[in-house]
Amino acid sequence: MPVARRGAEDLLKLILSGSLFHGLDAQLIASDLVLARSIQEVLDSFGPGVEYFTNHGHAEDGEEAQFLVTGFHFNSLAVTLYDICPISVDSDRILVAWRFEDA
């Protein structure tokens, strides 16, 4: 499903700091400038016309989607695992960041 840039940033934060099985870590909500800058640098490396996608179910909510919520849902791409992935695509490259956890 398509997702906005802000959603892609939050999804990368979730992959780096959260748990799909045990819930979100409180630090996800707190400001972490180093983490935020790192995520922005990765996404800024894409050219104009970049598009973002995810299997996170809240992408269905459009621009107002809240990805860092305790009751999130997702459309699993792997049968026996919980998984979340943001995907960034431009005309020259693709980024797939994927997190798996045992169901």
HELIX and SHEET records of a PDB file:
HELIX    1   1 ARG A    5  SER A   17  1                                  13    
HELIX    2   2 ALA A   26  LEU A   28  5                                   3    
HELIX    3   3 LEU A   33  ASP A   44  1                                  12    
HELIX    4   4 GLY A   57  GLU A   64  5                                   8    
SHEET    1   A 4 PRO A   2  VAL A   3  0                                        
SHEET    2   A 4 GLU A  51  THR A  54 -1                                        
SHEET    3   A 4 PRO A  86  VAL A  89 -1                                        
SHEET    4   A 4 ILE A  94  VAL A  96 -1                                        
SHEET    1   B 2 LEU A  81  ILE A  84  0                                        
SHEET    2   B 2 ARG A  99  ASP A 102 -1                                        
END                                                                             
